[in-house]
């Protein structure tokens, strides 16, 4: 299988750091729930309002079970 980008062990570090931070947060606050930030392309004010409404509903639902932490996907690009 051919990869479009060369494999670089440094590019895996942000994901590993995030995993460690999540584990630490869970140890400090075991009842903590994670809510993933949905990925979207927004093209208008209406798209933004719908996205924020969806995000608010997901967070409110998760809060009913206890504390919440928002999880965002981090993208690492070579040279950035």
Backbone atoms as SQL, in Angstrom:
CREATE TABLE atoms (id INTEGER PRIMARY KEY, chain TEXT, resi INTEGER, resn TEXT, atom TEXT, x REAL, y REAL, z REAL);
INSERT INTO atoms VALUES
  (1, 'A', 1, 'UNK', 'N', 0.845, -1.176, 0.000),
  (2, 'A', 1, 'UNK', 'CA', 0.000, 0.000, 0.000),
  (3, 'A', 1, 'UNK', 'C', 0.888, 1.235, 0.000),
  (4, 'A', 2, 'UNK', 'N', 0.579, 2.185, -0.860),
  (5, 'A', 2, 'UNK', 'CA', 1.385, 3.383, -0.995),
  (6, 'A', 2, 'UNK', 'C', 0.715, 4.539, -0.257),
  (7, 'A', 3, 'UNK', 'N', 1.496, 5.276, 0.533),
  (8, 'A', 3, 'UNK', 'CA', 0.989, 6.416, 1.274),
  (9, 'A', 3, 'UNK', 'C', 1.247, 7.686, 0.481),
  (10, 'A', 4, 'UNK', 'N', 0.307, 8.645, 0.598),
  (11, 'A', 4, 'UNK', 'CA', 0.468, 9.898, -0.125),
  (12, 'A', 4, 'UNK', 'C', 1.510, 10.786, 0.540),
  (13, 'A', 5, 'UNK', 'N', 1.726, 10.604, 1.844),
  (14, 'A', 5, 'UNK', 'CA', 2.735, 11.376, 2.563),
  (15, 'A', 5, 'UNK', 'C', 3.703, 10.400, 3.207),
  (16, 'A', 6, 'UNK', 'N', 4.977, 10.777, 3.279),
  (17, 'A', 6, 'UNK', 'CA', 5.915, 9.897, 3.963),
  (18, 'A', 6, 'UNK', 'C', 5.551, 9.793, 5.444),
  (19, 'A', 7, 'UNK', 'N', 5.760, 8.613, 6.010),
  (20, 'A', 7, 'UNK', 'CA', 5.479, 8.434, 7.428),
  (21, 'A', 7, 'UNK', 'C', 6.530, 9.177, 8.235),
  (22, 'A', 8, 'UNK', 'N', 6.068, 9.929, 9.215),
  (23, 'A', 8, 'UNK', 'CA', 6.955, 10.723, 10.044),
  (24, 'A', 8, 'UNK', 'C', 6.542, 10.506, 11.490),
  (25, 'A', 9, 'UNK', 'N', 7.426, 9.923, 12.321),
  (26, 'A', 9, 'UNK', 'CA', 7.031, 9.660, 13.696),
  (27, 'A', 9, 'UNK', 'C', 6.650, 10.923, 14.469),
  (28, 'A', 10, 'UNK', 'N', 7.187, 12.057, 14.095),
  (29, 'A', 10, 'UNK', 'CA', 6.860, 13.307, 14.785),
  (30, 'A', 10, 'UNK', 'C', 5.401, 13.688, 14.534),
  (31, 'A', 11, 'UNK', 'N', 4.864, 13.357, 13.362),
  (32, 'A', 11, 'UNK', 'CA', 3.487, 13.722, 13.057),
  (33, 'A', 11, 'UNK', 'C', 2.488, 12.983, 13.942),
  (34, 'A', 12, 'UNK', 'N', 2.899, 11.882, 14.558),
  (35, 'A', 12, 'UNK', 'CA', 2.010, 11.133, 15.450),
  (36, 'A', 12, 'UNK', 'C', 1.974, 11.712, 16.860),
  (37, 'A', 13, 'UNK', 'N', 2.908, 12.585, 17.192),
  (38, 'A', 13, 'UNK', 'CA', 3.000, 13.095, 18.560),
  (39, 'A', 13, 'UNK', 'C', 1.772, 13.863, 19.030),
  (40, 'A', 14, 'UNK', 'N', 1.186, 14.765, 18.233),
  (41, 'A', 14, 'UNK', 'CA', 0.002, 15.479, 18.745),
  (42, 'A', 14, 'UNK', 'C', -1.122, 14.533, 19.168),
  (43, 'A', 15, 'UNK', 'N', -1.354, 13.487, 18.419),
  (44, 'A', 15, 'UNK', 'CA', -2.388, 12.521, 18.784),
  (45, 'A', 15, 'UNK', 'C', -2.045, 11.790, 20.067),
  (46, 'A', 16, 'UNK', 'N', -0.783, 11.458, 20.229),
  (47, 'A', 16, 'UNK', 'CA', -0.361, 10.777, 21.453),
  (48, 'A', 16, 'UNK', 'C', -0.481, 11.699, 22.662),
  (49, 'A', 17, 'UNK', 'N', -0.105, 12.967, 22.493),
  (50, 'A', 17, 'UNK', 'CA', -0.227, 13.934, 23.589),
  (51, 'A', 17, 'UNK', 'C', -1.691, 14.118, 23.980),
  (52, 'A', 18, 'UNK', 'N', -2.575, 14.194, 22.987),
  (53, 'A', 18, 'UNK', 'CA', -4.003, 14.337, 23.282),
  (54, 'A', 18, 'UNK', 'C', -4.524, 13.128, 24.057),
  (55, 'A', 19, 'UNK', 'N', -4.085, 11.941, 23.692),
  (56, 'A', 19, 'UNK', 'CA', -4.524, 10.734, 24.394),
  (57, 'A', 19, 'UNK', 'C', -4.073, 10.774, 25.852),
  (58, 'A', 20, 'UNK', 'N', -2.851, 11.221, 26.098),
  (59, 'A', 20, 'UNK', 'CA', -2.346, 11.316, 27.467),
  (60, 'A', 20, 'UNK', 'C', -3.147, 12.352, 28.249),
  (61, 'A', 21, 'UNK', 'N', -3.452, 13.488, 27.633),
  (62, 'A', 21, 'UNK', 'CA', -4.235, 14.523, 28.310),
  (63, 'A', 21, 'UNK', 'C', -5.638, 14.013, 28.652),
  (64, 'A', 22, 'UNK', 'N', -6.246, 13.264, 27.743),
  (65, 'A', 22, 'UNK', 'CA', -7.572, 12.699, 28.016),
  (66, 'A', 22, 'UNK', 'C', -7.512, 11.708, 29.166),
  (67, 'A', 23, 'UNK', 'N', -6.488, 10.867, 29.192),
  (68, 'A', 23, 'UNK', 'CA', -6.358, 9.899, 30.279),
  (69, 'A', 23, 'UNK', 'C', -6.161, 10.609, 31.617),
  (70, 'A', 24, 'UNK', 'N', -5.363, 11.672, 31.619),
  (71, 'A', 24, 'UNK', 'CA', -5.148, 12.437, 32.849),
  (72, 'A', 24, 'UNK', 'C', -6.451, 13.085, 33.309),
  (73, 'A', 25, 'UNK', 'N', -7.215, 13.638, 32.364),
  (74, 'A', 25, 'UNK', 'CA', -8.490, 14.262, 32.718),
  (75, 'A', 25, 'UNK', 'C', -9.443, 13.231, 33.319),
  (76, 'A', 26, 'UNK', 'N', -9.458, 12.027, 32.755),
  (77, 'A', 26, 'UNK', 'CA', -10.331, 10.968, 33.275),
  (78, 'A', 26, 'UNK', 'C', -9.894, 10.510, 34.667),
  (79, 'A', 27, 'UNK', 'N', -8.589, 10.511, 34.934),
  (80, 'A', 27, 'UNK', 'CA', -8.103, 10.140, 36.265),
  (81, 'A', 27, 'UNK', 'C', -8.489, 11.195, 37.302),
  (82, 'A', 28, 'UNK', 'N', -8.399, 12.463, 36.913),
  (83, 'A', 28, 'UNK', 'CA', -8.729, 13.556, 37.831),
  (84, 'A', 28, 'UNK', 'C', -10.236, 13.679, 38.042),
  (85, 'A', 29, 'UNK', 'N', -10.995, 13.356, 37.028),
  (86, 'A', 29, 'UNK', 'CA', -12.448, 13.510, 37.089),
  (87, 'A', 29, 'UNK', 'C', -13.092, 12.311, 36.388),
  (88, 'A', 30, 'UNK', 'N', -13.205, 11.191, 37.093),
  (89, 'A', 30, 'UNK', 'CA', -13.649, 9.931, 36.471),
  (90, 'A', 30, 'UNK', 'C', -15.017, 10.006, 35.792),
  (91, 'A', 31, 'UNK', 'N', -15.904, 10.877, 36.253),
  (92, 'A', 31, 'UNK', 'CA', -17.235, 10.961, 35.658),
  (93, 'A', 31, 'UNK', 'C', -17.262, 11.844, 34.405),
  (94, 'A', 32, 'UNK', 'N', -16.111, 12.382, 34.019),
  (95, 'A', 32, 'UNK', 'CA', -16.008, 13.267, 32.853),
  (96, 'A', 32, 'UNK', 'C', -16.429, 12.548, 31.577),
  (97, 'A', 33, 'UNK', 'N', -17.264, 13.205, 30.778),
  (98, 'A', 33, 'UNK', 'CA', -17.698, 12.690, 29.478),
  (99, 'A', 33, 'UNK', 'C', -17.079, 13.554, 28.383),
  (100, 'A', 34, 'UNK', 'N', -16.693, 12.920, 27.298),
  (101, 'A', 34, 'UNK', 'CA', -16.117, 13.652, 26.170),
  (102, 'A', 34, 'UNK', 'C', -17.170, 13.819, 25.082),
  (103, 'A', 35, 'UNK', 'N', -17.222, 15.002, 24.520),
  (104, 'A', 35, 'UNK', 'CA', -18.101, 15.302, 23.395),
  (105, 'A', 35, 'UNK', 'C', -17.201, 15.699, 22.233),
  (106, 'A', 36, 'UNK', 'N', -17.327, 14.974, 21.120),
  (107, 'A', 36, 'UNK', 'CA', -16.521, 15.290, 19.938),
  (108, 'A', 36, 'UNK', 'C', -17.103, 16.483, 19.205),
  (109, 'A', 37, 'UNK', 'N', -16.258, 17.400, 18.823),
  (110, 'A', 37, 'UNK', 'CA', -16.657, 18.565, 18.050),
  (111, 'A', 37, 'UNK', 'C', -16.914, 18.100, 16.616),
  (112, 'A', 38, 'UNK', 'N', -18.159, 18.215, 16.125),
  (113, 'A', 38, 'UNK', 'CA', -18.448, 17.745, 14.761),
  (114, 'A', 38, 'UNK', 'C', -17.677, 18.565, 13.720),
  (115, 'A', 39, 'UNK', 'N', -17.232, 17.891, 12.690),
  (116, 'A', 39, 'UNK', 'CA', -16.515, 18.570, 11.602),
  (117, 'A', 39, 'UNK', 'C', -17.515, 18.972, 10.539),
  (118, 'A', 40, 'UNK', 'N', -17.434, 20.195, 10.098),
  (119, 'A', 40, 'UNK', 'CA', -18.348, 20.702, 9.071),
  (120, 'A', 40, 'UNK', 'C', -17.639, 21.732, 8.202),
  (121, 'A', 41, 'UNK', 'N', -18.120, 21.850, 7.006),
  (122, 'A', 41, 'UNK', 'CA', -17.801, 22.995, 6.158),
  (123, 'A', 41, 'UNK', 'C', -19.004, 23.919, 6.254),
  (124, 'A', 42, 'UNK', 'N', -18.749, 25.136, 6.624),
  (125, 'A', 42, 'UNK', 'CA', -19.826, 26.109, 6.784),
  (126, 'A', 42, 'UNK', 'C', -19.757, 27.110, 5.640),
  (127, 'A', 43, 'UNK', 'N', -20.882, 27.306, 4.965),
  (128, 'A', 43, 'UNK', 'CA', -20.906, 28.184, 3.797),
  (129, 'A', 43, 'UNK', 'C', -21.788, 29.408, 3.979),
  (130, 'A', 44, 'UNK', 'N', -22.502, 29.453, 5.093),
  (131, 'A', 44, 'UNK', 'CA', -23.416, 30.576, 5.277),
  (132, 'A', 44, 'UNK', 'C', -23.690, 30.786, 6.758),
  (133, 'A', 45, 'UNK', 'N', -24.322, 31.894, 7.052),
  (134, 'A', 45, 'UNK', 'CA', -24.746, 32.188, 8.418),
  (135, 'A', 45, 'UNK', 'C', -25.724, 31.115, 8.900),
  (136, 'A', 46, 'UNK', 'N', -26.588, 30.646, 8.019),
  (137, 'A', 46, 'UNK', 'CA', -27.544, 29.596, 8.378),
  (138, 'A', 46, 'UNK', 'C', -26.822, 28.292, 8.736),
  (139, 'A', 47, 'UNK', 'N', -25.767, 27.958, 7.986),
  (140, 'A', 47, 'UNK', 'CA', -24.961, 26.775, 8.305),
  (141, 'A', 47, 'UNK', 'C', -24.346, 26.908, 9.694),
  (142, 'A', 48, 'UNK', 'N', -23.837, 28.094, 9.989),
  (143, 'A', 48, 'UNK', 'CA', -23.223, 28.341, 11.289),
  (144, 'A', 48, 'UNK', 'C', -24.243, 28.186, 12.408),
  (145, 'A', 49, 'UNK', 'N', -25.400, 28.768, 12.248),
  (146, 'A', 49, 'UNK', 'CA', -26.436, 28.669, 13.277),
  (147, 'A', 49, 'UNK', 'C', -26.864, 27.222, 13.486),
  (148, 'A', 50, 'UNK', 'N', -27.029, 26.461, 12.420),
  (149, 'A', 50, 'UNK', 'CA', -27.421, 25.057, 12.536),
  (150, 'A', 50, 'UNK', 'C', -26.332, 24.249, 13.245),
  (151, 'A', 51, 'UNK', 'N', -25.079, 24.522, 12.895),
  (152, 'A', 51, 'UNK', 'CA', -23.947, 23.828, 13.513),
  (153, 'A', 51, 'UNK', 'C', -23.894, 24.115, 15.014),
  (154, 'A', 52, 'UNK', 'N', -23.996, 25.374, 15.384),
  (155, 'A', 52, 'UNK', 'CA', -23.942, 25.746, 16.789),
  (156, 'A', 52, 'UNK', 'C', -25.115, 25.166, 17.572),
  (157, 'A', 53, 'UNK', 'N', -26.269, 25.110, 16.948),
  (158, 'A', 53, 'UNK', 'CA', -27.438, 24.520, 17.585),
  (159, 'A', 53, 'UNK', 'C', -27.218, 23.029, 17.831),
  (160, 'A', 54, 'UNK', 'N', -26.668, 22.336, 16.848),
  (161, 'A', 54, 'UNK', 'CA', -26.367, 20.909, 16.988),
  (162, 'A', 54, 'UNK', 'C', -25.343, 20.678, 18.102),
  (163, 'A', 55, 'UNK', 'N', -24.311, 21.513, 18.120),
  (164, 'A', 55, 'UNK', 'CA', -23.272, 21.389, 19.136),
  (165, 'A', 55, 'UNK', 'C', -23.844, 21.640, 20.528),
  (166, 'A', 56, 'UNK', 'N', -24.671, 22.675, 20.664),
  (167, 'A', 56, 'UNK', 'CA', -25.287, 22.978, 21.952),
  (168, 'A', 56, 'UNK', 'C', -26.149, 21.814, 22.438),
  (169, 'A', 57, 'UNK', 'N', -26.935, 21.228, 21.542),
  (170, 'A', 57, 'UNK', 'CA', -27.799, 20.106, 21.916),
  (171, 'A', 57, 'UNK', 'C', -26.965, 18.909, 22.386),
  (172, 'A', 58, 'UNK', 'N', -25.864, 18.632, 21.707),
  (173, 'A', 58, 'UNK', 'CA', -25.011, 17.499, 22.086),
  (174, 'A', 58, 'UNK', 'C', -24.373, 17.733, 23.456),
  (175, 'A', 59, 'UNK', 'N', -23.929, 18.956, 23.699),
  (176, 'A', 59, 'UNK', 'CA', -23.298, 19.263, 24.984),
  (177, 'A', 59, 'UNK', 'C', -24.327, 19.221, 26.108),
  (178, 'A', 60, 'UNK', 'N', -25.505, 19.798, 25.884),
  (179, 'A', 60, 'UNK', 'CA', -26.564, 19.773, 26.908),
  (180, 'A', 60, 'UNK', 'C', -26.957, 18.333, 27.260),
  (181, 'A', 61, 'UNK', 'N', -27.054, 17.481, 26.250),
  (182, 'A', 61, 'UNK', 'CA', -27.410, 16.078, 26.493),
  (183, 'A', 61, 'UNK', 'C', -26.320, 15.387, 27.319),
  (184, 'A', 62, 'UNK', 'N', -25.065, 15.645, 26.986),
  (185, 'A', 62, 'UNK', 'CA', -23.959, 15.027, 27.721),
  (186, 'A', 62, 'UNK', 'C', -23.877, 15.555, 29.149),
  (187, 'A', 63, 'UNK', 'N', -24.202, 16.820, 29.354),
  (188, 'A', 63, 'UNK', 'CA', -24.150, 17.410, 30.693),
  (189, 'A', 63, 'UNK', 'C', -25.124, 16.751, 31.656),
  (190, 'A', 64, 'UNK', 'N', -26.157, 16.134, 31.146),
  (191, 'A', 64, 'UNK', 'CA', -27.125, 15.467, 32.013),
  (192, 'A', 64, 'UNK', 'C', -26.489, 14.271, 32.730),
  (193, 'A', 65, 'UNK', 'N', -25.392, 13.761, 32.169),
  (194, 'A', 65, 'UNK', 'CA', -24.694, 12.627, 32.774),
  (195, 'A', 65, 'UNK', 'C', -23.489, 13.045, 33.607),
  (196, 'A', 66, 'UNK', 'N', -23.180, 14.350, 33.654),
  (197, 'A', 66, 'UNK', 'CA', -22.041, 14.816, 34.444),
  (198, 'A', 66, 'UNK', 'C', -21.198, 15.814, 33.670),
  (199, 'A', 67, 'UNK', 'N', -19.986, 16.083, 34.191),
  (200, 'A', 67, 'UNK', 'CA', -19.111, 17.073, 33.556),
  (201, 'A', 67, 'UNK', 'C', -18.710, 16.657, 32.144),
  (202, 'A', 68, 'UNK', 'N', -18.453, 17.665, 31.322),
  (203, 'A', 68, 'UNK', 'CA', -18.171, 17.451, 29.900),
  (204, 'A', 68, 'UNK', 'C', -16.871, 18.137, 29.509),
  (205, 'A', 69, 'UNK', 'N', -16.137, 17.487, 28.642),
  (206, 'A', 69, 'UNK', 'CA', -14.954, 18.090, 28.023),
  (207, 'A', 69, 'UNK', 'C', -15.131, 17.961, 26.516),
  (208, 'A', 70, 'UNK', 'N', -14.900, 19.058, 25.799),
  (209, 'A', 70, 'UNK', 'CA', -15.021, 19.063, 24.334),
  (210, 'A', 70, 'UNK', 'C', -13.738, 18.486, 23.744),
  (211, 'A', 71, 'UNK', 'N', -13.913, 17.556, 22.817),
  (212, 'A', 71, 'UNK', 'CA', -12.760, 16.945, 22.149),
  (213, 'A', 71, 'UNK', 'C', -12.734, 17.448, 20.713),
  (214, 'A', 72, 'UNK', 'N', -11.615, 18.053, 20.350),
  (215, 'A', 72, 'UNK', 'CA', -11.432, 18.594, 18.992),
  (216, 'A', 72, 'UNK', 'C', -10.356, 17.776, 18.284),
  (217, 'A', 73, 'UNK', 'N', -10.598, 17.489, 17.045),
  (218, 'A', 73, 'UNK', 'CA', -9.564, 16.814, 16.254),
  (219, 'A', 73, 'UNK', 'C', -8.483, 17.825, 15.918),
  (220, 'A', 74, 'UNK', 'N', -7.248, 17.443, 16.178),
  (221, 'A', 74, 'UNK', 'CA', -6.123, 18.322, 15.837),
  (222, 'A', 74, 'UNK', 'C', -5.466, 17.779, 14.579),
  (223, 'A', 75, 'UNK', 'N', -5.171, 18.683, 13.696),
  (224, 'A', 75, 'UNK', 'CA', -4.536, 18.301, 12.443),
  (225, 'A', 75, 'UNK', 'C', -3.112, 18.823, 12.464),
  (226, 'A', 76, 'UNK', 'N', -2.170, 17.953, 12.211),
  (227, 'A', 76, 'UNK', 'CA', -0.761, 18.338, 12.139),
  (228, 'A', 76, 'UNK', 'C', -0.330, 18.293, 10.681),
  (229, 'A', 77, 'UNK', 'N', 0.203, 19.377, 10.231),
  (230, 'A', 77, 'UNK', 'CA', 0.718, 19.415, 8.862),
  (231, 'A', 77, 'UNK', 'C', 2.195, 19.708, 8.905),
  (232, 'A', 78, 'UNK', 'N', 2.938, 19.001, 8.075),
  (233, 'A', 78, 'UNK', 'CA', 4.377, 19.219, 7.989),
  (234, 'A', 78, 'UNK', 'C', 4.649, 20.686, 7.660),
  (235, 'A', 79, 'UNK', 'N', 5.592, 21.252, 8.377),
  (236, 'A', 79, 'UNK', 'CA', 6.002, 22.628, 8.094),
  (237, 'A', 79, 'UNK', 'C', 5.102, 23.670, 8.718),
  (238, 'A', 80, 'UNK', 'N', 4.101, 23.270, 9.498),
  (239, 'A', 80, 'UNK', 'CA', 3.236, 24.285, 10.113),
  (240, 'A', 80, 'UNK', 'C', 3.616, 24.509, 11.543);
